[in-house]
Amino acid sequence: MNTHILKRLQSEGSVKNGSTIVPFKSIKTASVEYNIPEKSLEIMLLEEGLVPERYARNIGTYEVSGQLLLLKSKVIVVGCGGLGGWNVEILARAGVGYLRLVDNDHFVAHNLNRQLLATESSLEEQKALAAAKRIKEVNSSVEVDVCPCLFDEKAAERLVEGMNVAIDALDNNRSRCLLFEVCRDKKIPVVHGAIGGFVGQVKVIMPGDPHPFEILGEDVPDKGIEVKLGNPPQTPALIATIQANEAIKLLLKKGEILKDHLLWIDLEHNEWMRLKFS
């Protein structure tokens, strides 16, 4: 059966830049006709070196083998607000095959200035559910696990279980510390991000490495400069883009990651600094 489906899809494809591109509509149709999930069809195609059309512009960067890795990967995004919404958007478009979304909050009016998923029509909607809805609109091949709950001591271990990478899109340091520690126990890398005003930061915390609060060696307040400076729209979009990029590189095992440095960005003064942690 699989051989028949592959031959059919290949015959409907066209060669571009040395790759056979299988049309988006052909995959949709075959999924319905053969009752096979789109994600499974995409994996079958990539394993044969055939490229689903939706990923055609990824392949030059990720390669076919990398796109296959992404589709087989699992990422947890903890927080679906300012940072989380942009991370979800990019990871879904990249083709990360499984996204677990954790957030117990609802959209309110002051989210409209910066949160991608916050719209006038989505006010009062649960953020995790809105993120899941957006993923299905962008890439229906992605499996979505919606967890509209608190990330706390009771749920943390269960939520990160089986994930390849965790995205820290949280808005408080107490929950961040819990995420860092439970992911270290589970040997899961965390991509940390934080924002306030024109300033943002990103760091990758690998299993076995100390997390930022341990390095600072002092009591860190639960909230940061964002309490005073707020969060304009451009800062979370940029920081989340860098976070998603680090997550993709981790999954692809490609490039240099921000493991030993914290990337600190001041958009007001156009300063980008890599701060070495020892």
Sine and cosine of phi, psi and omega as CSV:
sin_phi,cos_phi,sin_psi,cos_psi,sin_omega,cos_omega
0.00,0.00,-0.76,0.65,-0.03,-1.00
-0.87,0.49,-0.64,0.77,0.01,-1.00
-0.89,0.46,-0.66,0.75,0.02,-1.00
-0.89,0.46,-0.71,0.71,-0.02,-1.00
-0.90,0.44,-0.70,0.72,-0.01,-1.00
-0.88,0.48,-0.69,0.73,0.01,-1.00
-0.89,0.46,-0.67,0.75,0.01,-1.00
-0.89,0.45,-0.75,0.67,-0.04,-1.00
-0.91,0.41,-0.62,0.79,0.03,-1.00
-0.90,0.43,-0.63,0.78,-0.01,-1.00
-0.91,0.41,-0.41,0.91,0.00,-1.00
-1.00,0.00,-0.08,1.00,-0.03,-1.00
-1.00,0.04,0.07,-1.00,0.05,-1.00
-0.66,-0.75,0.49,-0.87,-0.06,-1.00
-1.00,0.00,0.81,-0.58,0.06,-1.00
-0.66,-0.75,0.78,-0.62,0.01,-1.00
0.81,0.59,0.59,0.80,0.06,-1.00
0.99,0.12,0.00,1.00,0.01,-1.00
-0.88,-0.47,0.57,-0.82,0.11,-0.99
-1.00,0.08,0.89,-0.45,-0.04,-1.00
-0.99,-0.14,0.86,-0.52,-0.01,-1.00
-1.00,-0.06,0.82,-0.57,-0.09,-1.00
-0.85,0.53,0.60,-0.80,0.04,-1.00
-0.81,0.58,-0.74,0.68,-0.04,-1.00
-0.91,0.40,-0.54,0.84,0.01,-1.00
-0.90,0.43,-0.65,0.76,0.01,-1.00
-0.92,0.39,-0.68,0.74,0.03,-1.00
-0.86,0.52,-0.73,0.69,-0.03,-1.00
-0.90,0.43,-0.71,0.70,-0.01,-1.00
-0.90,0.43,-0.59,0.81,0.01,-1.00
-0.87,0.50,-0.68,0.74,0.01,-1.00
-0.95,0.31,-0.72,0.69,-0.08,-1.00
-0.90,0.44,-0.64,0.77,-0.08,-1.00
-0.98,-0.20,0.03,1.00,0.01,-1.00
0.82,0.57,0.74,0.67,0.01,-1.00
-0.86,-0.51,0.76,-0.64,0.02,-1.00
-0.83,0.56,0.60,-0.80,0.00,-1.00
-0.84,0.55,-0.65,0.76,0.01,-1.00
-0.86,0.51,-0.67,0.74,0.01,-1.00
-0.90,0.44,-0.64,0.77,0.04,-1.00
-0.91,0.42,-0.67,0.74,0.01,-1.00
-0.89,0.45,-0.64,0.77,0.04,-1.00
-0.90,0.43,-0.70,0.72,0.04,-1.00
-0.84,0.54,-0.69,0.72,-0.02,-1.00
-0.90,0.43,-0.75,0.66,-0.03,-1.00
-0.89,0.45,-0.58,0.81,0.03,-1.00
-0.90,0.44,-0.39,0.92,0.05,-1.00
-0.99,-0.15,0.13,0.99,0.01,-1.00
0.99,0.15,0.19,0.98,0.03,-1.00
-0.99,-0.11,0.57,-0.82,-0.15,-0.99
-0.92,-0.38,0.88,-0.47,0.14,-0.99
-0.88,0.48,0.67,-0.74,-0.13,-0.99
-0.83,0.55,-0.58,0.81,-0.05,-1.00
-0.89,0.46,-0.37,0.93,-0.03,-1.00
-0.96,-0.26,0.13,0.99,-0.12,-0.99
-0.84,0.54,-0.59,0.80,-0.03,-1.00
-0.99,0.11,-0.09,1.00,0.11,-0.99
-1.00,0.09,-0.48,0.88,-0.26,-0.97
-0.90,0.44,-0.59,0.80,0.02,-1.00
-0.87,0.50,-0.48,0.88,0.01,-1.00
-1.00,-0.08,-0.73,0.68,-0.09,-1.00
-1.00,0.03,-0.42,0.91,-0.17,-0.99
0.94,0.35,0.30,-0.95,-0.02,-1.00
-0.87,0.49,-0.68,0.73,-0.01,-1.00
-0.89,0.45,-0.59,0.81,0.02,-1.00
-0.94,0.34,-0.66,0.75,0.04,-1.00
-0.88,0.47,-0.61,0.79,0.05,-1.00
-0.90,0.44,-0.67,0.75,0.06,-1.00
-0.86,0.51,-0.70,0.72,-0.01,-1.00
-0.88,0.47,-0.69,0.72,-0.02,-1.00
-0.90,0.44,-0.44,0.90,0.00,-1.00
-1.00,-0.07,0.07,1.00,-0.09,-1.00
-0.99,-0.10,0.34,-0.94,0.02,-1.00
-0.78,-0.63,0.79,-0.62,-0.02,-1.00
-0.78,-0.62,0.68,-0.73,0.13,-0.99
-0.97,-0.24,0.76,-0.65,0.08,-1.00
-0.94,-0.34,0.93,-0.37,-0.06,-1.00
-0.99,-0.15,0.97,-0.23,-0.11,-0.99
0.95,-0.30,0.84,-0.54,-0.06,-1.00
-0.88,-0.48,0.53,0.85,-0.01,-1.00
-0.99,-0.14,-0.85,-0.53,-0.09,-1.00
-0.87,0.50,-0.83,0.56,0.04,-1.00
-0.97,0.25,-0.68,0.73,-0.11,-0.99
-0.90,0.44,-0.64,0.77,-0.03,-1.00
-0.87,0.48,-0.69,0.72,0.03,-1.00
-0.93,0.36,-0.62,0.79,0.07,-1.00
-0.87,0.49,-0.72,0.70,0.00,-1.00
-0.86,0.51,-0.71,0.71,-0.02,-1.00
-0.85,0.52,-0.74,0.67,-0.08,-1.00
-0.94,0.34,-0.69,0.72,-0.03,-1.00
-0.91,0.42,-0.60,0.80,0.04,-1.00
-0.91,0.40,-0.69,0.73,0.00,-1.00
-0.93,0.36,-0.52,0.85,0.05,-1.00
-0.93,0.36,-0.42,0.91,0.01,-1.00
0.99,-0.12,0.44,0.90,0.15,-0.99
-0.92,0.39,0.84,-0.54,-0.27,-0.96
-0.97,0.25,-0.29,0.96,-0.05,-1.00
-0.57,-0.82,0.85,-0.53,0.02,-1.00
-0.83,-0.55,0.82,-0.57,0.10,-1.00
-0.98,-0.21,0.82,-0.57,-0.13,-0.99
-0.92,-0.38,0.85,-0.52,-0.07,-1.00
-0.87,-0.50,0.87,-0.49,0.10,-0.99
-0.11,-0.99,0.75,-0.67,0.01,-1.00
-0.97,-0.24,0.10,0.99,-0.11,-0.99
-1.00,-0.01,0.26,-0.97,0.06,-1.00
-0.89,-0.46,0.45,-0.89,0.05,-1.00
-0.95,0.32,0.67,-0.74,0.11,-0.99
-0.77,-0.63,0.15,-0.99,-0.17,-0.99
-0.86,0.50,-0.57,0.82,-0.05,-1.00
-0.97,0.26,-0.06,1.00,0.13,-0.99
-0.98,0.17,-0.29,0.96,-0.13,-0.99
-0.90,0.43,-0.37,0.93,-0.08,-1.00
-0.97,0.26,-0.33,0.94,-0.18,-0.98
-0.56,-0.83,-0.31,0.95,-0.13,-0.99
-1.00,-0.04,0.89,-0.46,-0.10,-1.00
-0.78,0.63,-0.64,0.77,-0.11,-0.99
-1.00,0.06,-0.13,0.99,0.02,-1.00
-1.00,0.09,0.87,-0.49,0.09,-1.00
-0.76,-0.65,0.23,-0.97,0.01,-1.00
-0.86,0.51,-0.53,0.85,-0.02,-1.00
-0.99,0.14,-0.25,0.97,-0.03,-1.00
-0.98,-0.18,0.08,1.00,0.02,-1.00
-0.85,0.52,0.69,-0.73,-0.05,-1.00
0.99,0.17,-0.13,0.99,0.04,-1.00
-0.97,0.23,0.55,-0.84,0.05,-1.00
-0.92,0.40,0.71,-0.70,-0.08,-1.00
-0.89,0.45,-0.66,0.75,-0.02,-1.00
-0.91,0.43,-0.62,0.78,0.02,-1.00
-0.93,0.36,-0.63,0.78,0.05,-1.00
-0.90,0.43,-0.62,0.79,0.03,-1.00
-0.90,0.43,-0.66,0.75,0.02,-1.00
-0.89,0.45,-0.66,0.75,0.02,-1.00
-0.89,0.46,-0.68,0.73,0.01,-1.00
-0.89,0.45,-0.67,0.75,0.02,-1.00
-0.85,0.52,-0.70,0.72,-0.03,-1.00
-0.92,0.39,-0.46,0.89,0.07,-1.00
-0.96,0.26,-0.53,0.85,-0.07,-1.00
-1.00,0.03,-0.71,0.71,-0.07,-1.00
-0.47,-0.88,1.00,-0.08,-0.07,-1.00
-0.95,0.32,-0.14,0.99,0.07,-1.00
-0.96,0.26,-0.38,0.92,-0.06,-1.00
-0.96,0.29,0.76,-0.65,0.13,-0.99
-0.98,0.20,0.74,-0.68,-0.04,-1.00
-0.86,-0.50,0.78,-0.63,0.07,-1.00
-0.91,-0.41,0.96,-0.29,-0.08,-1.00
-1.00,-0.01,0.82,-0.57,-0.01,-1.00
-0.80,-0.60,0.99,0.10,-0.01,-1.00
-0.98,0.17,0.93,0.36,-0.10,-0.99
-0.61,-0.79,0.19,-0.98,0.09,-1.00
-0.96,0.29,0.58,-0.82,0.17,-0.98
-1.00,-0.03,1.00,-0.04,-0.05,-1.00
-0.76,-0.65,-0.05,-1.00,-0.08,-1.00
-0.86,0.51,-0.52,0.86,-0.03,-1.00
-0.95,0.31,-0.56,0.83,-0.15,-0.99
-0.95,-0.30,-0.28,0.96,-0.22,-0.98
-0.84,0.55,-0.77,0.63,-0.06,-1.00
-0.88,0.48,-0.69,0.72,0.01,-1.00
-0.89,0.45,-0.63,0.78,-0.08,-1.00
-0.94,0.35,-0.60,0.80,-0.05,-1.00
-1.00,0.04,-0.18,0.98,-0.06,-1.00
-0.84,0.55,0.78,-0.63,0.10,-0.99
0.99,0.12,0.02,1.00,-0.02,-1.00
-0.99,0.10,0.49,-0.87,0.07,-1.00
-1.00,0.02,-0.54,0.84,0.00,-1.00
-0.55,-0.84,0.55,-0.84,0.11,-0.99
-0.90,-0.44,0.67,-0.74,0.07,-1.00
-0.97,-0.25,0.86,-0.51,0.09,-1.00
-1.00,0.07,0.99,-0.17,0.09,-1.00
-0.89,-0.46,0.57,0.82,-0.06,-1.00
-0.99,0.12,0.22,-0.98,-0.01,-1.00
-0.86,-0.51,0.27,0.96,0.06,-1.00
-0.50,-0.86,0.53,-0.85,-0.12,-0.99
-0.98,0.20,-0.42,0.91,0.05,-1.00
-0.89,0.45,-0.72,0.70,0.03,-1.00
-0.93,0.36,-0.58,0.81,0.05,-1.00
-0.87,0.50,-0.73,0.68,-0.01,-1.00
-0.86,0.52,-0.67,0.75,0.05,-1.00
-0.89,0.46,-0.69,0.72,0.02,-1.00
-0.88,0.48,-0.72,0.70,0.00,-1.00
-0.85,0.52,-0.70,0.71,-0.11,-0.99
-0.96,0.29,-0.67,0.74,-0.02,-1.00
-0.94,0.33,-0.56,0.83,0.04,-1.00
-0.94,0.33,-0.55,0.83,0.08,-1.00
-0.89,0.46,-0.68,0.73,0.02,-1.00
-0.88,0.47,-0.58,0.81,-0.04,-1.00
-1.00,-0.04,0.04,1.00,0.02,-1.00
0.87,0.50,0.73,0.69,0.00,-1.00
-0.89,-0.45,0.82,-0.57,0.07,-1.00
-0.92,0.38,0.56,-0.83,0.02,-1.00
-0.88,-0.47,0.70,-0.71,0.12,-0.99
-0.97,-0.23,0.95,-0.30,-0.06,-1.00
-1.00,0.04,0.63,-0.78,0.12,-0.99
-0.59,-0.81,0.57,-0.82,0.06,-1.00
-0.49,-0.87,0.48,-0.88,-0.09,-1.00
-0.62,-0.78,0.39,-0.92,0.12,-0.99
-0.14,-0.99,0.88,-0.47,-0.04,-1.00
0.87,0.48,-0.75,-0.66,0.03,-1.00
-0.99,0.13,-0.02,1.00,-0.18,-0.98
-0.95,-0.31,0.61,-0.79,0.08,-1.00
-0.51,-0.86,0.27,-0.96,0.01,-1.00
-0.54,-0.84,0.45,-0.89,0.02,-1.00
-0.64,-0.77,0.64,-0.77,0.10,-0.99
-0.46,-0.89,0.58,-0.82,0.11,-0.99
-0.99,-0.16,0.79,-0.61,0.04,-1.00
-0.94,-0.34,0.94,-0.34,-0.02,-1.00
-1.00,0.10,0.45,-0.89,0.06,-1.00
-0.83,0.56,0.74,-0.67,0.00,-1.00
1.00,-0.08,-0.30,0.95,0.03,-1.00
-1.00,0.03,0.52,-0.85,0.09,-1.00
-0.92,0.38,0.55,-0.84,0.05,-1.00
-1.00,-0.03,0.23,-0.97,-0.13,-0.99
-0.81,0.59,-0.59,0.80,-0.04,-1.00
-0.93,0.37,-0.55,0.83,0.06,-1.00
-0.93,0.36,-0.63,0.78,-0.02,-1.00
-0.92,0.40,-0.65,0.76,0.00,-1.00
-0.91,0.42,-0.50,0.87,0.08,-1.00
0.89,0.45,0.55,0.84,0.00,-1.00
-0.48,-0.88,0.22,-0.98,0.04,-1.00
-0.95,0.31,0.84,-0.54,-0.02,-1.00
-0.98,-0.20,0.76,-0.65,0.02,-1.00
-0.88,0.47,0.43,-0.90,-0.05,-1.00
-0.92,0.39,-0.51,0.86,0.05,-1.00
-0.87,-0.49,0.35,-0.94,-0.05,-1.00
-0.89,-0.46,-0.52,-0.85,-0.10,-1.00
-0.92,0.39,-0.24,0.97,-0.01,-1.00
-0.90,0.44,-0.40,0.92,0.02,-1.00
-0.87,0.50,-0.65,0.76,-0.01,-1.00
-1.00,0.01,-0.69,0.72,-0.15,-0.99
-1.00,0.03,-0.27,0.96,-0.06,-1.00
0.95,0.31,-0.24,-0.97,-0.01,-1.00
-0.65,-0.76,0.99,-0.17,0.08,-1.00
-0.95,0.30,0.20,-0.98,-0.15,-0.99
-0.93,0.37,-0.52,0.86,-0.15,-0.99
-0.96,0.26,-0.52,0.85,-0.10,-1.00
-0.92,0.39,-0.77,0.64,0.03,-1.00
-0.89,0.46,-0.55,0.83,0.01,-1.00
-0.89,0.45,-0.68,0.74,-0.01,-1.00
-0.94,0.33,-0.75,0.66,-0.06,-1.00
-0.90,0.43,-0.65,0.76,0.03,-1.00
-0.91,0.42,-0.59,0.81,0.05,-1.00
-0.88,0.48,-0.68,0.73,0.02,-1.00
-0.92,0.39,-0.64,0.76,0.06,-1.00
-0.86,0.52,-0.77,0.64,-0.02,-1.00
-0.88,0.48,-0.61,0.79,0.04,-1.00
-0.89,0.46,-0.68,0.73,0.04,-1.00
-0.90,0.44,-0.64,0.77,0.02,-1.00
-0.89,0.45,-0.69,0.73,0.01,-1.00
-0.89,0.45,-0.68,0.73,0.03,-1.00
-0.89,0.45,-0.62,0.78,0.06,-1.00
-0.87,0.49,-0.71,0.70,-0.03,-1.00
-0.92,0.40,-0.60,0.80,-0.01,-1.00
-0.99,0.12,-0.20,0.98,-0.13,-0.99
0.80,0.60,0.77,0.63,-0.14,-0.99
-0.74,-0.67,0.74,-0.67,0.13,-0.99
0.99,0.15,-0.03,-1.00,0.02,-1.00
-1.00,-0.02,0.74,-0.68,0.03,-1.00
-0.96,-0.29,0.32,-0.95,-0.04,-1.00
-0.99,0.13,0.88,0.48,-0.07,-1.00
-0.99,0.13,-0.72,0.70,-0.09,-1.00
-0.98,-0.19,-0.01,1.00,-0.02,-1.00
-0.75,-0.66,0.45,-0.89,0.21,-0.98
-0.97,-0.24,0.82,-0.57,0.05,-1.00
-1.00,0.07,0.89,-0.46,-0.04,-1.00
-0.92,-0.40,0.79,-0.61,-0.11,-0.99
-0.80,-0.59,0.79,-0.62,0.11,-0.99
-0.90,-0.43,0.98,-0.22,-0.07,-1.00
-0.96,0.28,-0.38,0.93,0.01,-1.00
-0.92,0.38,-0.64,0.77,-0.06,-1.00
-0.94,-0.33,0.16,0.99,0.01,-1.00
0.81,0.59,0.71,0.71,0.05,-1.00
-0.95,-0.31,0.80,-0.59,0.06,-1.00
-0.85,-0.53,0.86,-0.52,-0.05,-1.00
-0.76,-0.64,0.65,-0.76,0.14,-0.99
-0.98,-0.20,0.94,-0.35,-0.06,-1.00
-1.00,-0.10,0.86,-0.51,-0.05,-1.00
-0.97,0.22,0.77,-0.64,0.10,-1.00
-0.98,-0.20,0.77,-0.64,0.01,-1.00
-0.90,-0.44,0.00,0.00,0.00,0.00
